[in-house]
Amino acid sequence: MTAQIKVEHVSKVFKTPGDDVVALRDINLEIPRGQFVCLLGPSGCGKSTLLNAVAGFSLPSSGRIMVDGATITDTGPDRGMVFQEYALFPWMTVAQNIAFGLKIKNAPKAQIDAKVAELLETLKLTEFRDRYPKDLSGGMRQRVAIARILALDSPIMLMDEPFGALDALTRRSLQDELLKIWEEHKKTILFVTHSIEESIYLADRIIVLTYRPGTVKRDVLVDIPRPRDPSAAGFNALKRELAELVMEEQQRHQQAELRGLTTD
């Protein structure tokens, strides 16, 4: 299967006044078109750093990332980003936020209106179309952020812990809505999470990263039919396997912090 996203020998080093910080080291990864992939690991393993590199916000120190055979050198309309902090324009209504990208592209008004109406319906936002972000719950704001990316019809969706700040019920509701959107629109999704259960519930593949420097510790195929039941035996067996992998890296993280405290 041909890779839509290809990460080749990618490393990322952040320059600091003291020692340089190696965030990623020799990452190799291929993601086929239409696949849902989760990046999983403890804080400090480079999940968001890798996602930002794929987005084009921060280029690798070495190696390269390609989308459809072209090396990424900047952000682009082929990659839409959804952040944990929503990143909505507070002075715009829900409908205006969703329409923003299409207006920047000078799409015809009739096309914009039709697309906005469709997405308001899809994401259960129709009755909130004229409200401002400050008047919405966290879950509603994230729905708007997802709708704004879908309006641009980017073939790739990059998601940085988009449901991390939400309560459990809202989170599950949005996970289910995201899966419906993914299945309908055949997007390629690269999704950062620190939740083992969320990664199993959503993903075709789970890439477990090591604590800094981030490398690929394990590439796990989730061979569980959808819809997935978190109480099922297979789900929990995989959850235990992933928990062991992640806890190994969490312990490395804690040991590194202790070493830092004893040398200060």
PEKANOR-V53152 format. One record per residue. N is the residue number from 1. RES is the residue in one small letter. OMEGA is omega in whole degrees, -180 to 180 (* if undefined). Layout:
# PEKANOR-V53152
{{N & RES & OMEGA} {N & RES & OMEGA}}
This chain:
# PEKANOR-V53152
{{1 & m & -177} {2 & t & -179} {3 & a & 171} {4 & q & 175} {5 & i & -180} {6 & k & 179} {7 & v & -175} {8 & e & 172} {9 & h & -176} {10 & v & 171} {11 & s & 178} {12 & k & 180} {13 & v & 176} {14 & f & 179} {15 & k & 178} {16 & t & 179} {17 & p & 176} {18 & g & 178} {19 & d & 173} {20 & d & -180} {21 & v & 177} {22 & v & -177} {23 & a & 180} {24 & l & 179} {25 & r & 171} {26 & d & 178} {27 & i & 174} {28 & n & -174} {29 & l & 175} {30 & e & -179} {31 & i & 179} {32 & p & 178} {33 & r & 176} {34 & g & -179} {35 & q & 177} {36 & f & -175} {37 & v & 176} {38 & c & 169} {39 & l & -173} {40 & l & 176} {41 & g & -179} {42 & p & 175} {43 & s & 178} {44 & g & -178} {45 & c & 174} {46 & g & -179} {47 & k & -178} {48 & s & 177} {49 & t & 179} {50 & l & 179} {51 & l & 179} {52 & n & 177} {53 & a & 176} {54 & v & 179} {55 & a & -177} {56 & g & 178} {57 & f & -177} {58 & s & -173} {59 & l & 180} {60 & p & 172} {61 & s & 174} {62 & s & -174} {63 & g & 180} {64 & r & 176} {65 & i & -178} {66 & m & 171} {67 & v & -177} {68 & d & 175} {69 & g & -179} {70 & a & -179} {71 & t & 179} {72 & i & 175} {73 & t & -177} {74 & d & 171} {75 & t & -180} {76 & g & -178} {77 & p & 179} {78 & d & -178} {79 & r & 178} {80 & g & -175} {81 & m & 174} {82 & v & -176} {83 & f & 176} {84 & q & -174} {85 & e & 172} {86 & y & 177} {87 & a & 177} {88 & l & 175} {89 & f & -173} {90 & p & -179} {91 & w & 179} {92 & m & 174} {93 & t & 177} {94 & v & -178} {95 & a & -180} {96 & q & 176} {97 & n & -179} {98 & i & -176} {99 & a & -169} {100 & f & -177} {101 & g & 179} {102 & l & 177} {103 & k & 178} {104 & i & 179} {105 & k & 179} {106 & n & 176} {107 & a & 179} {108 & p & -177} {109 & k & -179} {110 & a & 179} {111 & q & 179} {112 & i & -178} {113 & d & -179} {114 & a & -179} {115 & k & 180} {116 & v & 179} {117 & a & 180} {118 & e & -177} {119 & l & 174} {120 & l & 179} {121 & e & -177} {122 & t & -174} {123 & l & 174} {124 & k & -177} {125 & l & -172} {126 & t & -177} {127 & e & 180} {128 & f & -170} {129 & r & -176} {130 & d & 178} {131 & r & 179} {132 & y & -177} {133 & p & -178} {134 & k & -178} {135 & d & -175} {136 & l & 172} {137 & s & 178} {138 & g & 179} {139 & g & 178} {140 & m & 179} {141 & r & -180} {142 & q & 174} {143 & r & 179} {144 & v & 180} {145 & a & 178} {146 & i & 179} {147 & a & -179} {148 & r & 177} {149 & i & -180} {150 & l & 180} {151 & a & -180} {152 & l & 177} {153 & d & 175} {154 & s & -180} {155 & p & -179} {156 & i & 175} {157 & m & 178} {158 & l & -171} {159 & m & -175} {160 & d & -178} {161 & e & -172} {162 & p & -177} {163 & f & -173} {164 & g & -176} {165 & a & -174} {166 & l & 175} {167 & d & -170} {168 & a & -178} {169 & l & 178} {170 & t & -180} {171 & r & -179} {172 & r & 178} {173 & s & -179} {174 & l & 175} {175 & q & 180} {176 & d & 178} {177 & e & 179} {178 & l & 178} {179 & l & 177} {180 & k & 179} {181 & i & 180} {182 & w & -179} {183 & e & -178} {184 & e & -173} {185 & h & 177} {186 & k & 177} {187 & k & 167} {188 & t & -177} {189 & i & 171} {190 & l & -164} {191 & f & 178} {192 & v & 176} {193 & t & 170} {194 & h & -178} {195 & s & 179} {196 & i & -179} {197 & e & 179} {198 & e & -179} {199 & s & 179} {200 & i & -178} {201 & y & -172} {202 & l & -156} {203 & a & 165} {204 & d & -180} {205 & r & 176} {206 & i & 178} {207 & i & 179} {208 & v & -180} {209 & l & 177} {210 & t & 172} {211 & y & -173} {212 & r & -3} {213 & p & -179} {214 & g & 172} {215 & t & 179} {216 & v & 179} {217 & k & -179} {218 & r & 175} {219 & d & -169} {220 & v & 173} {221 & l & 180} {222 & v & -175} {223 & d & 180} {224 & i & -178} {225 & p & 174} {226 & r & -4} {227 & p & -174} {228 & r & -178} {229 & d & -179} {230 & p & 179} {231 & s & -177} {232 & a & -176} {233 & a & -179} {234 & g & 178} {235 & f & -177} {236 & n & 175} {237 & a & 178} {238 & l & 178} {239 & k & 178} {240 & r & 179} {241 & e & -179} {242 & l & 179} {243 & a & 178} {244 & e & 180} {245 & l & -177} {246 & v & -179} {247 & m & 175} {248 & e & -179} {249 & e & 176} {250 & q & 178} {251 & q & 175} {252 & r & 178} {253 & h & -179} {254 & q & 178} {255 & q & 178} {256 & a & 178} {257 & e & 179} {258 & l & 178} {259 & r & 179} {260 & g & 180} {261 & l & -177} {262 & t & -180} {263 & t & 179} {264 & d & *}}
